[in-house]
């Protein structure tokens, strides 16, 4: 006791006034008061003190990424291209389905036998090439151009698909539709459903062969942009693309009916296959209402283009469609090249309210990262020399605990001509737990015990 008193006597306070240890009740009261103040400070979220809702950091949801690559920009015709014969024309990058050139590309018009690319791809996807198709009376009665099938006659589906795409036979299209769906109206429903699945905005199918027709949904018609989109799907995106290309690239094809009593031969009428190096596929069409129509594809130097033309002249201007197709394809090959526009985004940690670390310490911010494994670190875009892709990085200003690992907190958006062409999500790189009442109670206990030890 004497030693302890001696040590206490040596301590002095303010201006030399001898120090006196607070009595027990004073120390306990100070500890209690300090703990209350601490609890109030850490339990009231900064958001509350600023009138912000406490559930979670609020911000406007990011603008949903449009499929801007498929949107049509009307009258998008370069000055150096020159004029086109077609009333509606579209040049499309088949890989991204971005419209590069558009002359009235969003207007719906009759499409004639270019319809048959949809008939063909549906039959390939939903049928079997070795299926036996029986011709109905309605199929046999279809007008020229026709195979000349007879009611009850049977054919192999593979043979009819060559008849459909090489010679554009209307009776073959009708028989295929009935075989796949049971009836032409039901097949038209499948065509319209497939068009929506592909992303078409301006397409309505009534007939499988492209002959003019109308139902309760409207007139058989399409926009040049959507026709190009369907061809892009047929040559590259469909699970049956290889079969589609094999059929449409065949120059001559012979077959017979199942009985072997009648023989038939087909010649490919797609002259574009011999006009330009890299020509892939195509389909012609003509009716009195539609005029001459064409949709074709070309692949060269790692670039794939589709041209769609509607109302491209009437007799005697059958060659207009070839002139427009060659002009658009040549322009595309000369003026568009792939450029890598990928950037590694710079991100910064985001403040977190009411958070604690895994070991129970106060936490003030969370790291973010671009989500891994969903995008490559390259982004090649087909661009003209004067076109630029803009990149915008957006992040939330703050978060409120709890925060899960991998939680979306922003995005990296690539835009071209005002439309989002790619969006990579930004996510949290770690988990942040929420500050709870139990955690606060534990901290209060720790503070109280520290004061008690100090008072001994």
KOLRO-180232 format. One record per atom (N, C-alpha, C, CB): y, x, z. Coordinates in steps of 0.2 Angstrom, whole numbers, plus 5000, padded with zeros to 4 digits. Each point is the difference from the previous one (the first is absolute). Last residue first. Glycine has a CB too. Layout:
KOLRO-180232
YXZ/...
This chain:
KOLRO-180232
500049594937/499650035005/500350075002/499049944996/501849924986/500349985007/499650035005/500449894996/498950134981/500750045001/500249985007/500349994988/497849895005/499950075001/500650045002/499049994992/501349795003/499750015006/499850075002/499549884998/501450064981/500550005005/499750015007/500749924992/497850074989/500450065000/500550005005/499850014988/498949805010/499750055003/500350065000/499049954997/502049874991/500049995008/499650065003/500149874998/499950134979/500650015002/500149995008/500549964989/497549985000/500150075000/500650025003/499350014989/500349765009/499650035005/500150085000/499149914999/501949974984/500349995006/499650035006/500549894995/498550124984/500650045000/500449995007/500150004987/498149865008/499850065001/500550055001/499049984993/501649805001/499850015007/499750075002/499749884999/500850084978/500750005004/499850005008/500649944991/497650034993/500350075000/500650015004/499650004988/499549785011/499550055004/500350074999/499049924998/502149924990/500149995007/499650055004/500349884998/500150204977/499749945003/500350005008/499049994992/501450134982/500250015007/499849935003/500950094998/497949984979/500549975003/500150015007/499849914992/499250264988/499849945005/500649975003/498950065002/500550084974/500550005006/499849945004/500950064994/497950104985/500149945004/500450015006/498849974996/501350154978/499750005007/500149945003/500250125001/500749934978/499550055000/499650005006/500750074992/500649734993/500150045006/499450055000/500649915006/500350014970/499649975006/500150055006/499249944993/501749984980/500150055005/499749975006/501050054995/498449894978/500249985007/500150065004/499449904999/501050074974/499650035004/500249995008/499750094991/500649814982/500350005007/499450035004/500849904998/500150064974/499550035005/500450005007/499450074991/501749834991/499450024996/499550035004/500750024990/501749825011/499550045004/499450014996/500549965011/502049994978/499349975003/499650055003/500149924990/502150124999/500149955005/499349975003/501149984995/498950204989/500449944997/500149955005/499650034988/498850125021/500250014994/500349944997/499150094998/500050035027/500349944996/500250034993/500449945011/498150115014/500250034993/500249944996/499250105001/500549945027/500049964994/500350044994/500149905007/498850125020/500350044995/499949964993/499750115006/500449805021/499650014994/500450054996/499549895000/500050005027/500550014995/499650014993/500950055008/498149915014/500750015002/500550014994/499550055011/497749874997/500550014995/500750005003/499249944992/498550155021/500549944999/500550014995/499849975012/498550194997/499949974993/500449944999/498950045000/500550015025/500050054995/499949974993/499650085008/501749785011/499350024998/500050064995/499649885002/502150025018/500050024993/499350034999/501250025000/500149815020/499550054998/500050014992/499349975010/502850044998/499350015002/499749935002/500350125004/501849914978/499949995007/499250005002/501149935000/500850194981/499449965001/500049985007/499350064991/502650024989/499750015006/499449955001/501150045005/500149994974/500450045004/499750025007/501049944994/497650034982/500349965006/500450045004/499049935000/500750144975/499750015006/500349955005/499750124998/500249964973/500349965005/499550005007/500549934991/500150214984/499650005006/500449955005/499550124997/500549914974/500349985006/499550005006/500949934993/499650164979/499550005006/500449985006/499250094995/500949894976/500450015006/499549995006/501149974995/498850104977/499749975006/500350015006/498950004995/501950014978/499950045006/499749955005/501050074998/499649974973/499849965006/499850045006/499649924992/501050164985/500649985004/499849955006/500750014989/497650094996/500450055002/500649985005/499750064990/498249785009/500450034995/500550055003/499949894993/497650055017/500749995000/500350024994/500150015012/497649945004/500250004993/500749994999/498849974996/500050135027/500249944997/500250014993/500549965011/498050145011/500250014993/500249944997/499250094999/500450025026/500149944997/500350014993/500249955012/498450185010/500350014994/500249924998/499450114996/499349965023/500750035001/500350024993/499650055011/498749734995/500050074999/500750035001/499049984992/500049815022/500450024994/499950074999/500949915002/498049985016/500149944995/500450024994/500049935010/499450225009/499449974997/500149954995/499450035010/502450015011/499650044996/499449974997/500350095007/502349845001/499349995001/499650044995/500349885003/502050205007/499849964994/499249995001/501050054992/500449995030/499750044994/499949954995/499550085007/501849965019/499849964995/499750044994/500849915003/499850105026/500050034994/499749954995/499950115005/501549835018/499350004997/500150044993/499549905007/501950085019/500049994993/499350014997/501250044999/499449965025/500649984997/500049994992/500650065009/497949945017/500050024993/500649974996/498750015000/500150065027/500549964996/500050034993/500749985010/497150055003/500750025000/500449964996/499650125002/497949885001/500449965004/500750025001/499049985006/499150104979/500050025007/500549975005/499650114995/500449834982/499349995002/499950035007/499650014988/502949925007/499550044996/499349985003/500850094998/501249735001/499850065004/499550034996/500249945011/502049874986/499450034998/499850065005/500249974988/501849875007/499549985005/499350034999/500649895001/500950134978/500249975007/499449985004/501149964994/499450234985/499649955003/500249985006/499050044994/501950104982/500149985007/499549945002/501250055000/498350124979/500349945002/500049985007/499749964989/500250284994/499749965005/500449935001/499550105006/500650014970/500250025006/499749955006/501150054995/498550044977/500049955005/500350035006/499149934994/500750124978/500250035006/500149945005/500650104995/497749914982/500649985004/500250035006/499749894995/499350194981/499749995007/500649985004/499150094998/500649854976/500350045004/499749995007/501149994994/498449964977/499850005007/500550045005/498849984996/501149984979/500649985004/499850005007/500549934990/498650164985/499850005007/500649995004/498950074998/500749864975/500350055005/499849985007/501050014992/498449944979/499849995008/500450055004/498949964997/502049944979/499550055002/499949995008/500450084991/500849804984/499749995007/499650065002/500149874999/500950104979/500650005005/499749995007/500749954991/497950064988/500650054999/500450015006/500049984988/498249865010/499850065000/500550065000/499049954994/501749825004/499750015007/499750075000/499749885001/501150054978/500650005005/499750025007/500749924993/497750024990/500350074999/500650025005/499749984988/499349805013/499550055003/500350074998/499149934998/502149894994/500050005007/499650055003/500249885000/499850094977/500750025002/500050015008/500549944990/497649974999/500050074999/500750035002/499349994990/500349775011/499650045005/500050084999/499249904999/502149954987/500250005007/499650045004/500549894998/498850094980/500650045000/500350005007/500249974988/497949895008/499850075000/500650055000/499049974993/501349795006/499750025006/499850085001/499649885001/501350024978/500550015005/499750025007/500749924995/498150014984/500150075002/500550025006/499650034988/500049755001/499450025004/500150075003/499349924993/502149904994/500250065004/499550035004/501249965000/499349834984/499650064998/500250065003/499849954989/499849875025/499850014993/500750004996/498849965001/501850095023/499549954997/499950024993/500549905008/500450235017/500049984993/499549954998/500450114998/499649965024/500250064997/499949994992/499750075010/499949815013/500549974995/500350064996/500249905007/498850215013/499949934999/500549974995/499649995011/499150255000/500549974995/499949934999/500150114994/499350135022/499949934999/500549974996/499449995011/499550274997/500549964997/499849934999/500450104994/499050135022/499849944997/500649964997/499049995009/500050285000/500649954999/499649944997/500950094998/498650165016/499749944997/500649944999/498850035005/500850274999/500449945000/499749944997/501050075000/498250165000/500049985006/500449935002/499850125003/500049984975/500350055004/500049975007/500750044991/498749774995/500150074997/500450045005/500049954988/499049785006/500050055005/500050074997/499349925007/501249794988/499950074997/500050055006/500649974989/499249745003/500150055005/499950074997/499649925009/501149804985/499650064999/500250055005/500049974988/500449765001/500150045007/499550064999/500249895007/501249904977/499550065001/500150025007/500150034987/500649754993/500050035007/499550065000/500349895005/501149924977/499550065001/500150035007/500150034987/500549725011/500150054996/499550065001/501249975000/498949805011/500150075004/500350054995/499049975007/500549804986/500550005005/500250075003/499649895003/498750084980/500649984997/500650005005/499449944992/498750235012/500049934999/500649984998/499249985009/499350274997/500549964996/499849925000/500250104992/499250185018/500049935001/500549974995/499650015012/498950244997/500549974996/500049925001/499950094992/499450145023/499849944998/500649964996/499149995010/499850275001/500549964998/499749934998/500850104997/498950195012/499749935000/500649964997/499250025009/500950224992/499549995004/499749934999/500550065008/501050164980/499949935001/499449985003/500749994990/500050245005/500049975007/500049935000/500650105003/500550004976/499550045004/500049975007/500150104992/500649744987/500350055005/499450045004/501149935001/498449904981/500750024999/500350055004/500249894997/497649995003/500150064995/500750024999/498949964995/500549865020/499550055002/500150064995/499249925005/502049884991/500350055005/499650065001/500749915005/498649884984/500250064996/500350055004/500249934990/498149875014/500650035004/500250074996/499649955011/498549894984/500649994997/500650035003/499549904995/497750135003/500550005005/500750004996/499350075008/498349824985/500450064999/500649995004/499650014988/497749885010/500750005003/500350074998/499749925009/497949914984/500450075001/500749995001/499250044992/498249825009/500750005000/500350075000/500049885006/497549954989/500450065002/500750004999/499050064996/498749765009/500750014996/500350075003/500249884999/497650055008/500049974994/500750014996/499249915004/499950155019/500050054995/500049974993/499450075007/500849845016/499449984996/499950064995/500249885002/501750125012/499450025003/499449994996/500649965011/501650104975/499949955006/499350015003/500749914994/500550304995/499749944998/500049955006/499350064991/502250185001/499649965004/499749944997/500650045010/501250204987/499649954997/499549975005/500150064990/502450095007/499549985004/499649944997/500750035010/501450184988/499649954997/499449985004/500350064989/501550075021/500349994993/499649944996/500450125000/500149935027/499550004995/500349984994/499149975008/502150045013/500050064996/499550004994/500550065010/499649775007/500749994996/500150064996/500549935008/497650065007/500049944995/500650014995/499349935009/500550225009/499550024995/500049944995/499350065008/502249925010/500250054995/499550014994/500750065009/498749805009/500649974996/500250054995/500449935010/498050155006/499749954995/500549974995/499149985009/501750155009/499750044995/499649964995/499950095008/501349815010/500450034995/499750044995/500850005009/498549855011/499750004994/500450034994/499449905004/501350085019/499450035001/499650004993/500049975012/502750024988/499449965001/499450045001/500649914992/501650195003/499949985007/499449955001/501250015001/499550104977/500050055006/499849975007/500950054993/499349834985/499850064998/500050055005/500549984990/500149795014/499350004996/499850074998/500349894995/501850075016/499549985004/499350014997/500749925006/501350104982/499950055004/499450005005/501350014999/499249814987/499750054996/500050065005/500449964989/500749865020/499349994999/499650054996/500349885001/502150145001/499650015007/499349985000/501149975005/500349994976/499950075001/499650025006/501150024994/499549765003/499550014995/499850085000/500449904993/501450015020/499449995003/499450014995/500649915007/501650134986/499950045005/499349995003/501250005003/499649864980/499850074997/499850045006/500749994990/499049755015/500650054998/499750074998/500749945008/498249804988/500050065005/500650044998/498850015001/499649744994/500650054999/500050055005/500749914995/498449834999/499650065000/500650054997/498849954998/502049845015/499850024994/499750075000/500949934995/499149895027/500550034995/499650024993/500750045010/498349855010/500450065003/500550034995/499050025006/499549794989/500549985005/500450065003/499249905003/499950154973/499749965005/500549985005/498950064998/500850054975/500549985006/499549965005/501149994992/498850194984/499849955004/500449985006/498950044997/500550134979/500549975004/499749945004/500950034991/497650185003/500349954997/500549965004/498949994993/499850195015/500750014998/500249954996/499950125001/497949915010/500150034993/500750014998/498949964997/500349935023/499750065000/500150044994/499149965008/502549855003/499550004996/499750085000/500549914993/501250025022/499749934999/499450014995/501149945001/500850225016/499449994995/499749935000/499850125002/502650025006/499649945001/499550004994/501049945006/501050245007/499449994996/499749935001/499850135000/502050035011/500249954995/499450004995/501350035001/498650115018/500549955003/500149954995/500550085007/497450115000/500449964994/500549955004/499150024991/499150135018/500750015002/500549974995/499750105006/497849914997/500250064997/500850015002/499149984990/499849825017/499750065004/500350074997/498949935002/501749874987/500350005007/499750065003/500249885001/498750074979/500750024999/500450015006/500049944989/497949975013/500050074999/500650034998/498949994996/500949785007/499950035006/500050084999/499349905004/500849974977/500749995004/499950045007/500349894994/497850094992/500550044997/500650005004/499549984989/498849875018/499850075001/500550054997/498849975001/501549814994/500150015007/499950075002/499749885002/499650064977/500850005000/500250015007/500149934990/497750025007/500150074998/500750015000/499050004993/500449785010/499850045006/500150084999/499249915003/501249944979/500549995005/499850045007/500249884995/498250124987/500650044998/500549995006/499849994987/497750005020/500449964995/500650044999/499649895004/498650205007/499749945000/500449954995/499650015012/500750244994/500249955005/499849935000/501050074999/498250124987/500250035006/500249955005/500450104994/499049834984/499450045003/500250025007/499650034989/502049874997/499649955003/499450045004/500349924990/501250224999/500449965005/499549955003/501150024995/498250094986/500050055006/500349965006/500150104992/499949794987/499450005003/499950055006/499649984988/502550015000/499849935004/499350005003/500849954992/499950244995/500450005006/499849935004/501050074995/498149964984/499750055005/500449995006/499650084991/501249814991/499449965003/499750055005/499949934989/502050154999/500249955005/499449975003/501049984994/499350284996/499749934999/500149955005/499150064994/501650195000/500449955003/499849934999/500950074999/498250164995/500249954995/500449945003/499050034994/500450155021/500150034993/500249964995/499150085003/500549845019/500550055000/500150044994/499850015012/498549814991/500749985003/500550054999/499449945009/498450114985/500349954995/500649985003/498949964997/500050175017/500250044994/500349964995/499150085002/499949815017/500750045002/500250054994/499649995012/498449894985/500549955000/500750045002/499249905002/498850225000/500149994993/500649954999/498850024998/500450015024/500350074998/500249994992/499350065009/499549765002/500750005002/500350074997/499849935010/498249954977/500050045006/500850015001/498950064998/500149714991/500250074998/500050045007/500749964990/498549794996/500050045006/500250074998/499249935006/501049794985/499850074999/500250055006/500349984988/500249785011/499450025002/499750074999/499849884998/502150024987/499949975006/499250025002/500949914998/500450264986/499849935000/499849985007/499650024988/502150185001/499549995004/499849924999/500250095008/501650074982/499649954996/499349985004/500550044989/501550115016/499450034998/499649954996/500050075011/502749924989/499549985004/499350044998/500549895003/502550064995/499450054998/499449985005/500950094996/499749714998/500050074998/500650045004/499549974989/499649825024/500250014993/500050084999/500749905000/497649955015/500650035001/500250034993/499850035012/498149854995/500549974996/500750035000/499449905003/498650175010/499950014993/500549974995/498850005003/501349985021/500150074998/499950004993/499650045011/500049754998/500750025000/500250074998/500149925009/497650014993/500449974994/500750015000/499249915000/499350275012/500149935001/500349974994/500150015012/498450234993/500649974997/500049925001/500150104992/498850105024/499849954995/500649964998/498949995005/500350275005/500649955000/499849954995/500950085003/497950125013/499949964994/500549945000/498850035000/501450235012/499949935001/499949974993/500750005011/499750244995/499449974997/499949935001/499550115002/502350005007/500150024993/499349974996/500750105003/500449795019/499550054999/500050014993/499349985010/502849915006/499449994996/499550065000/500649924993/501650075017/499649955003/499449984997/501149965003/500550224990/499950005007/499649955003/501150055000/499349964976/499750065003/499950005007/500550064990/500649765001/499350004998/499650065002/500349934990/502150075013/499749955004/499250004999/501149935001/500250204985/499950035006/499749955005/501050074998/499549844980/499550065000/499950035007/500350024988/501449815009/499349974999/499550065001/500449914992/501850165007/499849975007/499349974999/501249985003/499750114978/499850055004/499949985007/500850074994/499849784989/499350015000/499950075004/499849954989/502449955005/499649975006/499350035001/500749894997/500750154984/500050055005/499749985007/501150054994/499249814986/499350035002/500150065004/499649964989/502549875012/499450004995/499450045002/500950004991/501349945021/499750074999/499550014995/500250015012/502249844996/499349994998/499750074998/500249894996/501850115022/499949984993/499349994998/501050074997/501049995025/499349974998/500049984993/499849975012/501850225000/500049934997/499349994998/501250014996/499650205012/499849955005/499949934998/500550085008/500350134979/499350005002/499849955005/500150124998/501949954987/499849935002/499350005002/500849954992/499550275002/500449954997/499849935001/500250094991/499450175021/499949935000/500549974995/499550005012/499350254998/500549974995/499849925000/500150114993/498850025024/500550054997/500549974996/499150085001/499249825019/500349994994/500650054998/499749885002/498050155014/500849995000/500249994993/500150085010/497649965000/500249934997/500849995001/498949965003/499650245001/500449975005/500249934999/500550115003/498250014981/499750025007/500449975006/499750114994/500949854982/499449975002/499750025007/499749994988/502849995001/499650065002/499349965003/501050085003/500549804978/499850005007/499650075001/500049875001/501749974981/499750065001/499850025007/500650044990/500149724995/499950045006/499650074999/500149895007/501249874980/499750064999/500050045007/500250014988/500549754997/499950025006/499550075000/500149885005/500750034975/500549965004/499950035008/500049904992/499550264986/499749955005/500549975004/499050065001/501550124984/499949944997/499849955004/499650064990/502050155017/499349984999/499949934997/499850075010/502150164991/499949935001/499249994999/501149974995/500050265015/500149964994/499749935001/499950104993/500350115022/499349974998/500149974993/499649985012/502150125003/499750044995/499449984997/500550095005/500749805014/500450004994/499750044994/501049995008/497549885010/500450065000/500450004993/499150075007/500049725008/499950034993/500450065000/499749894994/499749905021/500050075002/499850044994/499749975012/500649784993/500450044995/500150075002/500649904997/498449975023/500149974993/500550054996/499849885005/498450185014/500750005000/500249984993/500150095008/497749865008/500350014994/500750015000/499149934995/498850145023/500549954998/500350024994/500249995012/498150134999/499749954995/500649954998/498950015004/501350185012/499750034994/499949954994/499550095007/501249855016/500650014995/499750034993/500850025009/498349865012/499650034995/500550014994/498949955004/502050045022/499849964994/499650044995/501149945001/499250085026/500050044994/499849954994/499750115006/501549815017/499450014997/500050034993/499649905007/502250145013/499949964994/499350014997/501250014998/499150035028/500250034994/499949954994/499650115005/501149795019/499450034997/500250034993/499249915006/502550085015/499849964994/499450034997/501249974998/499050075028/500450024994/499849964994/500150125004/499549935025/500049954994/500450034995/500049915008/498450175014/500650014996/500049964994/500050125004/498749785016/499950064996/500750014996/498749974999/501249895021/499350004998/499850064995/500049885001/502250045010/499650065003/499350004997/500649985010/502049964981/499449965002/499550065002/500249904992/502450145011/499550004994/499349975003/500650114995/501649945016/500049944997/499449994995/501249985003/499550215011/500450004994/499949934997/500050124998/498849955021/500750015002/500449994994/499650075009/498149914987/500349955004/500750005002/498949985004/500050204985/500149954996/500349945003/499150044993/500250155019/500650014997/500249944996/499950125001/498449835018/500050034994/500750014997/498949964997/500250035029/500449964995/500050044994/500749955009/498150145008/499749944998/500449964995/499450005011/501250214999/499550014995/499749934998/499850115005/502049905011/500250044994/499550004995/500750075007/498949835014/500449964996/500250034993/500549955011/498350175005/499649954997/500449964996/499250005010/501850165002/499650034995/499649954996/499950115007/501449835012/500450014994/499650034995/501050035008/497849935011/500349944997/500450014994/499949955011/499450245002/499549974996/500249934997/499250065008/502350045006/499950044994/499549984996/500450105006/499949805015/500549984996/500050044993/500749985010/497750075007/499949934997/500549984995/499549975011/500750245001/499550004995/499949934997/499450105006/502149925011/500350034994/499450004995/500850075007/498649855014/500449954996/500350034994/500349955011/498450195003/499649954997/500449954996/499150015009/502050155004/499650034994/499649954996/500050115006/501149825014/500550014995/499750034994/500850025009/497949955010/500149934997/500550014994/499849945011/499650255003/499549984996/500249934996/499250055008/502850124997/499449975005/499549974995/500849995010/500650214981/500149935001/499449985005/500649984989/500450275013/499549964996/500149935001/499150095000/502850095002/499649965004/499549964996/500949995009/500950244990/499649954997/499649965005/500050074990/502550055014/499350015001/499649944997/500250065010/502150024980/499849955005/499250015001/501049924998/500550194986/499750045006/499849955005/500750094998/500149844981/500550035003/499850035007/500849934994/497449924997/500650014997/500550035004/499749904993/498050155016/500149954995/500750024997/499349915005/498750255008/500649965000/500249964994/500450105007/497550045008/500249964994/500649975001/498949984997/499950155020/500350044995/500349964994/499250095003/499649815015/500750025002/500350044995/499749995011/498049954986/500549944999/500750025002/499149925002/499250235003/500150004993/500549944998/498850054998/500649985024/500350064998/500249994993/499550075009/499149785001/500749985001/500450064998/499749935010/498050094988/500249954995/500849995001/498849954999/500150195016/500150044994/500349954995/499050075002/500449855019/500650045000/500150034993/499850035012/498349844991/500649965000/500650045000/499449915006/
